[in-house]
Amino acid sequence: MTAFRSRALFVRLLAGSVLAIAAPAVAQTTNNAPGAAAARTEAPKARPWMNTALGADARVDLLLKEMTLDEKLQLTFGYFATNADWLKTPIKNWVYPKDGLPASAGIVPGIPRLGIPSQWQTDAGVGVASQRGPTPRLRTSLPSGIATAATWNPELAQAGGAMIGNEAFLSGFNVQLAGGMNLTREPRNGRNFEYGGEDPLLAGVITGHEIKGIQSQHVVSTMKHYAFNGQETNRNNIDHKIGEQAARQSDLLAFEIANEVGQPGSVMCSYNRVNGHYACENDWLLNTVLKRDWGFKGYVMSDWGATHSTSEAANAGLDQQSGWAFDRSAYFADALREAVNNGHVSEARATDMARRVLWGMFSVGAFDKVVAGDRATTIDYAAHAAVTRADAEEGIVLLKNTAGLLPIAKTAKSILLIGAHADVGVLSGGGSSQVYSHNAPTNGLIVADEFPSGFPGPKTYHASSPMKALQARTGATVTYLDGKDVKAAAAAARNADVVVVFGEQWTGESFDVPDLNLPAGQNALIDAVAGANRKTVVVLETGGPVVMPWLGKVGAVLEAWYPGTAGGEAIARVLTGEVNPSGHLPATFPASLAQLPRPKLEGDPKLDRDSHPMGNYDIEGAAVGYKWFDKTGAKPLFPFGYGLSYTNFAMGGLTAAPQGKGIKAGFSVKNTGAVQGKAVAQVYVSGAGWEAPKRLGAFRKVDLAPGAEQAVSVTVDPRLLATFDVASGGWKIAGDDYKVMLATSAADVVQTVTVRVAAQTLDRGGK
């Protein structure tokens, strides 16, 4: 078996041997977008802020001294850079901004006289996305965010971030709207595929490393959507209620960890309300938690259409209005200038807004390695394919494997593939994060659009054929049926040695799925095919958890998520055993909707944008995902952290002791099987007075040859032993006995030890 060496690739990525970036000095053109400050015509002066020996703070201080108020405010207002006449209204004179890159998310005009580059913005977290159109930008797509979380491999996440950051840079962008990490509170959420699962530690670490990778390429990454953007239904106005302790111990902890790991230059605030206030004008979220408690130095940009006021938003911590004219008004254009001139927003606050934008740009080297337009012809697509394929392979989760059905036996003479266009490609999630494959036709579509209703379509498939990849790896005859005729599919299945049914669930921005079933009669198709042939493998391409009423009838199940532009190759390599599956679930798969905190989705799709629907996150509080199942005693279909392998592992020798304010744990992992594989060792901790019986405290992915054994040590962050004390505004660890559990999933504990931890007090930042 060959295994992709992610460490070697990762080192090459950061060293620049694969992603070497040219840095030509380019002059910034004057931008005449509406509201842009007029460039001065005076002779150029020395620019001490271009001294790279200085830190970002010092460079910002030097630059701010030379800026007029008008120039500072120019940095706070962004334009949508896609031809979109539908944005024009009788009161909105929207025009396409000068120097905007076609079909992109937006531009914030630069200031040539001071050498301040424009901010060219692109979606999103899996690659350089493109707005819908006849000739979209064609690039490399990583697997979905939830697939990367399923790798449990921070190194791989960082390598993927570096790859897409490089493509953004070479496409002319220096801001990437990535870093999506809202916790999976609602399994029906249409954007779960973009995020990092249900646990704050896993989501924070994985997403933080992706951000770190992107920014290594001199591209600002956002961290989004801050915060509690847990569903798409009524996303623009729903008000999620949650207590501060629960908030700090769940979603906010995920963002806090990602901020520490990735140090993003920007945070994107979300559409929804939180405890009565829109997230983009929520003083508690932006000023208190993010900027004061976490010491965030970068800038807060709004989501496209998430700004609702001028003075209120600026004073509450919003630094940049994005994507004019998705909002009802140009709140941070002339209205903000008027507010500052009239004292409704202080000049000091206006300077702080500019400072934060500049700091974000200086911190990633955006002044020093200036983008030079579209140089996509220099992208190393072959090297990037290796990065995205490795991510897809490690994110594929083997959920069931009866009698060793997988890997497919070399003696198989006939393999029948059914459904999901597996003859030509693999599914992608819809919406603003849509990346169109670089090897696709000019319109980006290899399958005729099956969602002709506009956004979040088109429903898109990446041109990586599982059928062709299997044909290249087996001597068997590999054939394909679309599965639309269930009887014909079942009849064909009877004559095949192995059947692989591809089940798909297309999700996208702006809508939630009605339930957790595979749509369009696919459950009935799988049931019929499995009834005809017990050697049926199901490969799931989904945006998140689904139920499986046919589970008892099929021989094997692989969760492949949306596996990116090399996804067909990755699936085939796992099916044939060329790669040993090592993914583990980053989200619990419920057995039914009845097990959820909200069996009925909150809100109502029929409500208009002026409604005020409420969402109650206090139902589960911080007990998100597996914690809710532990708390209620419900048995899920598959637990958080679950994943099988083609080999076997033995874990044991657990020790644990206090270290600093946290805990250090040690254990061993041994490959007791016959093939090389990667184990995901999980350490959970349990204490009194928590939101649930246990929390994920640490994890480590270990690559082992047959018979090899490795000693592992991990540390448990003190915040994962603590509760947040609202009265004091800090974290407190109770002096008590704590259980430390070595496990292979949230439901499969291998060994437990008890540790006595002294009472500790942590500050607002968890130190």
C-alpha positions in Angstrom: 0.0 0.0 0.0 1.2 3.5 -0.8 0.4 6.3 1.6 0.5 10.0 0.9 3.2 11.7 3.0 1.4 14.8 4.2 4.3 15.9 6.4 6.7 15.9 3.5 4.2 17.8 1.3 3.5 20.2 4.1 7.1 21.1 4.6 7.5 21.6 0.8 4.5 23.8 0.8 5.7 26.1 3.5 9.3 26.0 2.2 8.0 27.2 -1.2 9.3 24.4 -3.3 5.8 23.6 -4.5 4.1 26.9 -3.9 6.9 29.3 -4.6 5.5 32.8 -5.0 6.9 35.5 -7.2 6.7 39.0 -5.7 7.1 41.6 -8.4 6.8 45.2 -7.4 3.6 46.5 -9.0 2.2 50.0 -8.9 -1.3 50.2 -7.6 -3.7 52.0 -10.0 -5.8 54.8 -8.8 -9.3 53.6 -8.0 -12.2 55.7 -8.9 -14.9 53.6 -7.3 -17.8 55.6 -5.8 -16.7 57.1 -2.5 -13.0 56.4 -3.0 -10.7 59.1 -1.6 -9.0 61.2 -4.2 -5.3 60.5 -4.6 -3.0 63.4 -3.9 -0.7 64.5 -6.7 2.2 65.5 -4.5 5.7 63.9 -5.0 6.2 60.5 -3.4 7.8 60.6 0.1 9.8 58.1 2.0 7.7 55.3 3.3 9.2 54.1 6.6 6.2 51.7 7.1 7.7 49.6 4.3 10.6 48.6 6.6 10.0 44.8 6.9 12.3 44.7 10.0 9.5 46.4 11.9 6.6 44.6 13.4 3.0 45.1 12.2 2.1 47.4 15.0 5.0 49.8 14.4 4.4 49.8 10.7 0.7 50.7 11.2 1.6 53.5 13.6 3.9 55.0 11.0 1.4 54.8 8.2 -1.5 56.2 10.2 0.4 59.4 10.8 0.4 60.1 7.1 -3.3 59.3 6.5 -6.1 61.8 6.3 -9.4 61.0 7.9 -11.0 60.5 4.5 -8.3 57.9 3.6 -8.8 56.1 6.9 -12.5 55.8 6.2 -12.0 54.6 2.7 -10.6 51.4 4.2 -14.0 50.7 5.9 -16.2 50.3 2.8 -16.1 47.5 0.3 -17.8 46.9 -3.1 -19.2 43.7 -4.6 -17.1 42.9 -7.7 -19.5 40.9 -9.9 -21.8 42.2 -12.6 -25.1 42.1 -10.8 -27.7 44.6 -12.1 -30.2 42.9 -9.8 -28.6 44.9 -7.0 -29.8 48.2 -8.5 -33.0 49.6 -7.0 -34.7 53.1 -7.3 -32.5 54.2 -4.3 -29.3 52.1 -5.0 -27.1 53.4 -7.8 -24.9 50.3 -7.7 -22.1 50.2 -10.3 -19.4 47.7 -11.0 -16.3 48.9 -9.1 -13.2 50.0 -11.1 -10.3 47.5 -10.7 -12.7 44.8 -9.3 -11.8 41.3 -10.4 -14.5 39.6 -12.5 -17.0 37.3 -10.7 -15.3 37.9 -7.3 -16.6 38.7 -3.9 -15.4 42.3 -3.8 -12.8 45.0 -3.5 -11.8 47.7 -1.0 -10.0 50.3 -3.0 -6.4 51.0 -2.1 -4.6 54.3 -1.7 -1.8 54.6 -4.3 -0.1 57.6 -2.8 0.7 55.7 0.4 1.4 52.3 -1.3 -1.7 50.8 0.4 -2.9 47.9 -1.9 -6.5 47.4 -2.7 -8.1 44.5 -0.9 -9.2 42.0 -3.5 -11.6 39.5 -1.9 -12.5 36.0 -2.9 -14.6 33.3 -1.5 -14.1 30.9 0.3 -12.8 28.0 2.5 -12.2 25.3 0.0 -10.6 27.3 -2.8 -10.8 30.3 -5.0 -14.6 30.4 -5.7 -16.4 32.2 -8.5 -19.7 33.8 -8.7 -22.2 32.1 -11.0 -21.8 33.0 -14.7 -21.1 31.7 -18.2 -17.3 31.7 -17.7 -16.5 31.2 -14.0 -13.0 31.1 -12.6 -11.7 27.5 -12.7 -9.4 26.4 -9.9 -8.6 23.6 -7.4 -11.1 22.7 -4.7 -10.3 21.1 -1.4 -12.8 18.7 0.0 -15.5 20.4 2.1 -14.6 21.8 5.5 -16.3 19.0 7.4 -14.3 16.5 5.3 -11.1 18.2 6.4 -12.3 18.1 10.0 -12.8 14.4 9.5 -9.1 13.9 8.8 -8.4 15.0 12.4 -5.0 16.1 10.9 -4.0 19.7 11.6 -0.9 19.4 9.4 -3.1 18.4 6.4 -5.5 21.3 7.1 -2.6 23.7 7.1 -1.2 22.3 3.8 -4.6 22.6 2.2 -4.9 26.2 3.4 -1.4 27.0 1.9 -2.5 25.5 -1.4 -5.7 27.5 -1.8 -4.0 30.6 -0.4 -1.4 30.2 -3.2 -4.1 29.9 -5.8 -5.9 33.0 -4.4 -2.6 35.0 -4.6 -1.9 33.9 -8.1 -5.4 34.7 -9.1 -5.0 38.3 -7.9 -6.5 38.1 -4.5 -5.1 39.1 -1.1 -8.2 38.4 1.1 -9.8 35.0 1.3 -13.2 34.6 2.9 -12.3 31.3 4.5 -12.1 29.9 8.0 -15.7 28.7 8.3 -16.3 27.0 11.7 -19.8 27.4 13.1 -20.5 24.4 15.3 -22.9 21.7 14.0 -25.8 22.6 16.4 -28.3 21.8 13.6 -27.5 18.7 11.4 -30.0 20.0 8.8 -28.0 23.3 8.3 -27.3 23.7 4.6 -23.8 25.1 5.3 -22.5 22.4 7.7 -20.3 21.2 4.8 -18.3 24.4 5.0 -17.6 24.1 8.7 -15.5 22.0 11.2 -18.0 19.8 13.0 -19.5 19.9 16.4 -16.6 20.1 18.9 -14.9 23.4 19.8 -11.4 21.8 20.1 -11.5 19.9 16.9 -13.2 22.7 14.9 -10.9 25.4 16.4 -7.6 23.5 15.8 -8.4 22.3 12.3 -9.8 25.6 11.1 -7.1 27.5 12.8 -4.5 25.6 10.9 -6.3 26.2 7.6 -6.2 29.9 8.3 -2.5 29.7 9.2 -1.8 28.0 5.9 -3.8 30.6 3.8 -2.0 33.5 5.5 1.4 31.9 4.9 0.8 32.9 1.3 0.4 36.7 2.1 -3.4 36.4 1.9 -5.6 37.6 4.7 -8.0 34.9 5.9 -11.2 35.6 7.7 -12.6 33.5 10.5 -16.4 33.1 10.1 -19.3 33.4 10.7 -19.0 35.0 14.0 -21.1 33.9 15.8 -23.9 31.3 16.3 -24.8 31.2 12.6 -26.2 27.6 13.1 -28.8 27.5 10.3 -29.7 29.0 7.0 -33.5 29.2 7.6 -34.2 32.9 8.4 -30.4 33.4 8.7 -30.7 37.1 8.0 -32.8 37.9 11.0 -33.3 35.0 13.4 -32.4 35.9 17.0 -30.5 33.1 18.8 -30.8 33.2 22.5 -27.9 31.7 24.5 -26.5 32.3 28.0 -22.9 33.6 28.3 -21.5 30.6 30.1 -22.9 28.2 27.5 -21.7 30.5 24.7 -18.2 30.8 26.0 -17.9 27.0 26.5 -19.1 26.1 23.0 -19.1 28.2 19.8 -17.1 31.0 21.2 -14.4 28.6 22.5 -14.1 27.2 19.0 -13.5 30.7 17.6 -11.1 31.5 20.4 -9.0 28.4 19.7 -8.9 29.1 16.0 -7.9 32.7 16.6 -5.0 31.5 18.8 -3.8 28.9 16.2 -4.4 30.8 13.0 -4.2 34.5 14.1 -6.6 35.6 11.3 -6.3 39.1 9.9 -10.0 39.4 9.8 -13.2 38.1 11.4 -16.5 38.0 9.4 -19.5 38.7 11.6 -22.7 36.8 10.7 -26.2 37.6 9.5 -28.2 36.5 12.5 -29.0 38.2 15.8 -27.5 37.0 19.1 -29.4 37.8 22.3 -31.3 40.6 20.6 -28.6 42.3 18.6 -27.4 41.7 15.1 -24.0 40.0 15.2 -22.4 42.8 13.2 -23.5 45.4 15.7 -23.2 43.3 18.8 -21.0 45.1 21.3 -20.6 42.0 23.5 -19.5 39.8 20.7 -17.2 42.3 18.9 -15.9 44.6 21.5 -16.0 42.6 24.7 -15.3 39.0 23.7 -13.3 39.3 20.5 -11.3 42.5 20.9 -11.0 42.9 24.7 -10.9 39.4 26.0 -9.1 37.7 23.2 -6.9 40.6 22.2 -7.9 40.4 18.5 -5.9 43.0 16.6 -7.4 42.5 13.1 -10.6 43.9 11.6 -14.2 42.8 11.7 -15.8 42.7 8.2 -19.5 42.2 7.7 -20.9 39.3 5.8 -22.4 40.5 2.5 -25.7 42.0 3.5 -25.1 41.8 7.3 -24.7 45.5 8.1 -27.7 47.3 9.4 -26.6 50.7 10.8 -23.8 53.3 10.8 -23.0 54.7 14.2 -24.4 51.7 16.1 -22.4 49.2 14.1 -19.2 51.2 14.1 -19.3 51.9 17.9 -20.2 48.2 18.5 -17.0 47.0 16.8 -17.7 46.6 13.1 -14.7 47.8 11.1 -15.7 47.3 7.5 -18.9 47.1 5.6 -18.5 44.5 2.9 -20.1 43.9 -0.5 -22.1 47.0 -1.3 -25.0 46.9 -2.3 -26.2 43.7 -0.5 -27.1 46.0 2.4 -30.1 48.3 2.4 -27.8 51.4 2.6 -24.2 52.4 2.1 -23.8 52.7 5.9 -20.0 53.0 6.0 -19.6 55.4 3.0 -20.8 59.0 3.3 -23.0 58.2 6.2 -20.0 57.1 8.3 -18.1 60.3 7.3 -21.0 62.3 8.4 -21.2 60.4 11.7 -17.5 61.0 12.5 -17.7 64.6 11.6 -20.7 65.1 13.8 -19.2 63.1 16.7 -21.6 60.2 16.7 -18.5 58.0 16.0 -15.3 59.4 17.4 -12.3 60.1 15.3 -10.4 57.8 17.5 -12.7 55.0 16.6 -12.4 55.8 12.9 -8.6 55.6 13.3 -9.0 52.3 15.1 -11.0 50.9 12.3 -8.3 51.8 9.8 -5.6 50.6 12.1 -7.2 47.1 12.3 -7.5 46.8 8.5 -3.9 47.8 8.0 -2.7 45.5 10.8 -4.4 42.6 9.1 -2.7 43.4 5.9 0.7 44.0 7.4 0.5 40.9 9.5 0.4 38.6 6.5 2.8 40.5 4.3 0.2 41.9 1.9 2.2 45.2 1.6 5.5 43.3 0.9 4.3 40.6 -1.5 1.8 42.5 -3.6 -0.6 40.6 -5.8 0.0 41.2 -9.5 -3.3 40.3 -11.2 -4.4 37.0 -12.6 -1.4 34.7 -13.0 -3.4 31.5 -12.9 -1.3 30.0 -15.8 1.5 29.6 -13.3 -0.5 27.5 -10.8 1.0 24.1 -10.3 -2.3 22.2 -10.6 -0.6 18.8 -10.5 1.0 19.5 -7.1 -2.3 21.0 -5.9 -4.2 17.9 -6.9 -1.9 15.9 -4.6 -2.8 18.1 -1.7 -6.5 18.0 -2.2 -6.5 14.2 -2.9 -4.6 13.6 0.3 -7.1 15.7 2.2 -10.0 13.7 0.7 -8.4 10.4 1.4 -7.8 11.1 5.1 -11.3 12.6 5.4 -13.2 9.5 4.1 -14.7 7.7 7.0 -15.3 3.9 6.9 -18.5 3.5 8.8 -19.3 -0.2 8.2 -17.3 -3.1 6.7 -19.0 -6.5 7.0 -16.8 -9.6 6.5 -14.0 -7.5 5.0 -16.0 -6.5 1.9 -13.6 -3.6 1.5 -11.1 -3.2 0.1 -12.7 -4.7 -3.0 -11.2 -8.1 -3.7 -8.7 -8.4 -6.6 -10.7 -11.5 -7.6 -13.8 -9.4 -8.4 -14.6 -9.7 -12.1 -17.5 -7.2 -12.3 -18.1 -4.0 -10.4 -21.4 -2.1 -10.9 -21.5 1.6 -9.9 -24.9 3.2 -9.4 -26.0 6.8 -9.0 -24.7 10.4 -8.3 -23.1 10.7 -11.7 -20.2 8.6 -10.5 -19.3 7.9 -14.1 -18.1 11.5 -14.5 -17.4 13.2 -11.2 -18.1 13.9 -7.5 -20.6 16.3 -5.9 -19.8 19.8 -4.6 -21.6 22.0 -2.1 -23.5 25.0 -3.3 -23.4 28.7 -2.7 -20.7 31.3 -2.3 -18.1 28.7 -1.6 -18.5 27.1 -5.0 -15.2 26.3 -6.7 -15.4 25.3 -10.3 -12.8 22.7 -11.3 -9.8 23.8 -13.4 -10.3 20.8 -15.6 -14.0 21.5 -16.2 -15.5 23.0 -19.4 -15.6 26.8 -19.8 -18.9 27.1 -18.0 -17.6 25.0 -15.1 -20.3 22.2 -15.5 -19.6 18.6 -16.4 -23.3 17.7 -15.6 -26.2 19.8 -16.8 -27.4 21.9 -13.9 -30.1 20.0 -11.8 -30.9 23.1 -9.8 -32.0 25.7 -12.3 -33.6 28.0 -9.7 -30.5 30.2 -9.2 -28.6 30.6 -6.0 -27.1 28.5 -4.4 -26.8 26.7 -7.7 -25.7 25.6 -10.1 -25.5 22.1 -8.7 -22.0 21.3 -9.6 -19.8 18.2 -9.9 -16.0 18.1 -10.0 -14.5 16.3 -13.0 -12.9 13.5 -11.1 -14.6 10.2 -12.1 -14.8 7.4 -9.6 -15.6 5.0 -12.4 -12.5 5.9 -14.5 -10.3 5.8 -11.3 -11.6 2.3 -10.5 -11.1 1.1 -14.1 -7.5 2.2 -13.8 -7.0 0.2 -10.6 -8.8 -3.1 -11.2 -8.9 -5.8 -13.8 -12.7 -6.1 -13.2 -15.3 -4.8 -15.7 -16.6 -1.6 -14.2 -20.0 -0.4 -15.5 -22.4 2.4 -14.5 -26.1 2.9 -14.1 -27.8 6.2 -13.1 -30.2 4.3 -10.8 -33.3 6.2 -11.9 -34.9 2.8 -12.8 -34.8 1.0 -9.4 -35.9 -2.4 -10.9 -33.3 -2.3 -13.6 -30.6 -1.3 -11.0 -31.6 -4.2 -8.7 -31.6 -6.6 -11.7 -28.1 -5.5 -12.7 -26.9 -5.8 -9.1 -27.7 -9.5 -9.0 -25.2 -10.2 -11.7 -22.3 -8.1 -10.3 -19.6 -9.3 -8.0 -19.6 -6.0 -6.1 -22.0 -3.1 -6.3 -21.1 0.4 -5.2 -24.1 2.8 -4.8 -23.2 6.5 -4.6 -25.7 8.3 -2.4 -25.8 12.1 -2.6 -27.2 14.9 -0.6 -26.7 18.3 -2.2 -26.7 21.1 0.3 -25.9 24.8 0.0 -26.0 28.3 1.3 -29.4 29.9 1.9 -31.4 26.7 2.6 -31.6 23.9 5.2 -32.5 20.3 4.3 -36.0 19.2 5.5 -34.7 16.0 7.2 -31.7 13.7 7.3 -32.8 11.3 4.6 -31.1 11.0 1.3 -33.4 12.8 -1.1 -35.2 11.7 -4.3 -35.9 8.1 -3.4 -32.3 7.1 -2.9 -33.0 5.2 0.3 -35.4 3.0 -1.7 -32.8 2.5 -4.4 -30.2 1.4 -1.9 -32.6 -0.9 -0.2 -33.6 -2.6 -3.4 -30.0 -3.0 -4.6 -28.8 -4.3 -1.3 -31.7 -6.8 -1.3 -30.5 -8.1 -4.6 -26.8 -8.3 -3.7 -25.4 -8.3 -0.1 -22.0 -7.3 -1.5 -23.3 -3.7 -1.8 -21.0 -0.8 -0.8 -22.6 2.7 -0.2 -20.4 5.7 -0.8 -22.1 8.8 0.7 -21.4 12.3 -0.7 -23.2 14.5 1.8 -22.9 17.8 3.5 -23.3 16.4 6.9 -25.1 13.6 8.9 -27.7 11.5 7.3 -29.9 8.6 8.5 -29.5 5.1 6.9 -32.6 3.0 7.1 -30.9 0.4 4.8 -27.8 0.1 7.0 -28.5 -3.5 8.1 -28.7 -4.7 4.5 -25.5 -3.3 3.0 -22.0 -4.7 3.4 -20.0 -1.5 3.7 -20.5 2.3 4.0 -18.0 5.0 3.3 -18.7 8.7 4.1 -16.8 10.7 1.5 -18.5 14.1 2.1 -17.9 16.5 -0.8 -14.4 15.3 -1.7 -13.0 18.1 -3.9 -11.5 18.1 -7.4 -9.5 14.9 -6.9 -12.3 13.2 -5.0 -13.1 10.4 -7.5 -9.4 9.4 -7.4 -9.5 9.4 -3.6 -12.6 7.3 -3.4 -11.2 4.7 -5.8 -7.9 4.5 -3.9 -9.8 3.8 -0.6 -12.2 1.3 -2.2 -9.3 -0.7 -3.7 -7.1 -0.5 -0.6 -4.4 1.6 -2.2 -5.2 3.9 0.7 -6.3 2.7 4.2 -9.2 4.9 5.4 -8.4 6.9 8.5 -11.2 9.5 8.7 -13.2 9.8 11.9 -16.6 11.6 12.3 -16.4 15.3 13.3 -20.1 15.2 13.9 -22.6 12.8 15.5 -24.9 10.9 13.0 -28.3 10.8 14.8 -30.6 7.8 14.5 -33.5 10.2 14.0 -34.6 13.8 14.3 -36.4 12.9 17.5 -33.0 12.7 19.2 -32.1 16.3 18.5 -32.5 19.3 20.8 -34.9 20.7 18.2 -36.7 17.9 16.4 -38.5 20.7 14.4 -36.3 23.3 12.8 -36.7 26.7 14.4 -37.9 29.6 12.2 -40.0 29.5 9.1 -38.8 29.8 5.5 -42.0 31.7 4.6 -41.2 34.6 6.9 -40.0 37.8 5.2 -36.9 39.8 5.9 -38.6 42.1 8.4 -39.7 39.3 10.7 -38.1 38.6 14.0 -38.0 34.8 14.5 -36.4 33.4 17.7 -34.0 30.5 18.2 -33.4 29.0 21.6 -29.8 27.7 21.9 -30.3 27.5 25.7 -32.0 24.2 25.1 -28.7 22.4 24.7 -26.4 25.3 25.8 -22.9 24.1 25.5 -24.0 20.5 25.2 -23.6 20.4 21.4 -23.4 17.1 19.4 -22.0 14.2 21.3 -22.4 16.1 24.6 -26.1 16.2 24.0 -26.3 12.5 23.3 -24.2 11.8 26.4 -26.4 14.0 28.5 -29.7 12.5 27.3 -28.5 8.9 27.0 -29.7 8.7 23.4 -27.8 6.2 21.2 -26.8 7.7 17.8 -26.5 5.9 14.5 -22.8 6.7 14.6 -21.0 8.6 17.4 -18.7 11.5 17.1 -15.1 10.4 16.5 -16.1 7.1 15.0 -14.2 5.6 12.1 -13.0 2.1 11.0 -9.8 1.0 9.3 -8.5 -1.9 7.1 -6.1 -2.7 10.0 -6.5 -2.9 13.8 -5.0 -0.8 16.5 -4.4 -1.4 20.2 -4.3 1.6 22.6 -3.3 1.5 26.2 -0.9 2.4 28.9 -2.8 5.6 29.8 -1.2 7.9 32.3 -2.2 11.4 33.3 -0.9 14.1 35.7 -1.4 17.8 36.2 0.8 20.0 34.1 0.6 23.7 34.7 -3.1 24.5 34.9 -4.0 21.6 32.6 -3.3 17.9 32.3 -0.6 16.0 30.4 -1.6 12.5 29.3 0.5 9.7 27.8 -0.4 6.4 26.1 0.7 4.0 23.4 -0.8 3.1 20.1 0.1 -0.1 18.2 -0.8 -1.3 14.8 -1.8 -5.0 15.4 -3.0 -5.6 11.8 -1.4 -6.5 8.5 -1.4 -3.1 6.7 -0.1 0.4 7.4 -2.7 2.7 8.8 -3.5 5.9 10.7 -5.2 5.8 14.1 -7.0 8.7 15.7 -6.5 8.6 19.4 -8.9 10.7 21.4 -8.6 11.8 25.0 -11.8 12.8 26.8 -12.1 14.4 30.2 -14.9 14.4 32.7 -15.6 16.7 35.6 -18.4 17.9 37.9 -20.8 20.7 37.0 -20.2 20.6 33.3 -22.7 20.9 30.5 -22.3 17.2 29.8 -20.6 14.1 31.2 -17.4 14.6 29.1 -15.5 16.8 26.7 -12.9 16.1 24.0 -9.7 17.2 25.7 -7.0 16.3 23.1 -6.4 14.1 20.0 -3.6 12.8 17.9 -3.4 11.1 14.6 -0.7 8.4 14.4 0.7 6.7 11.3 1.9 3.2 11.9 3.4 0.4 9.9 2.2 -3.2 10.7 3.4 -4.2 14.1 4.8 -0.7 14.9 4.0 1.0 18.2 4.3 4.6 19.2 4.3 6.4 22.5 2.1 9.6 22.4 1.8 12.5 24.8 -0.9 15.2 24.7 -1.9 18.1 26.8 -5.4 19.1 27.8 -6.1 22.9 27.6 -7.1 24.3 31.0 -10.3 25.7 29.5 -11.4 22.2 28.7 -11.3 21.5 32.5 -13.0 24.7 33.5 -16.3 26.4 33.5 -16.7 30.1 32.5 -17.6 32.2 35.5 -19.8 35.1 34.2 -19.6 37.1 37.4 -15.8 37.4 37.3 -15.5 37.2 33.6 -12.9 34.4 33.7 -12.5 30.6 33.7 -12.4 28.5 36.9 -11.2 25.0 37.4 -12.7 23.3 40.4 -10.3 21.4 42.7 -11.5 17.9 42.2 -10.8 14.4 40.7 -11.1 14.4 36.9 -11.5 11.3 34.8 -9.2 11.1 31.8 -10.4 8.7 29.1 -8.5 7.2 26.1 -11.0 6.4 23.4 -11.5 5.6 19.7 -14.8 7.6 19.6 -17.1 9.4 22.0 -18.8 6.1 22.6 -15.8 3.8 22.7 -13.6 4.4 25.7 -10.5 2.1 25.9 -9.1 3.1 29.3 -9.8 5.5 32.1 -7.6 7.0 34.8 -8.3 9.6 37.5 -6.3 12.8 38.2 -6.5 15.1 41.1 -6.4 18.7 39.9 -6.0 21.7 42.2 -8.4 24.7 42.0 -7.3 27.2 39.4 -8.4 30.6 38.1 -7.8 31.6 34.5 -8.2 35.0 33.0 -10.6 36.1 30.3 -8.3 34.7 27.6 -8.0 31.3 29.3 -4.5 31.8 30.6 
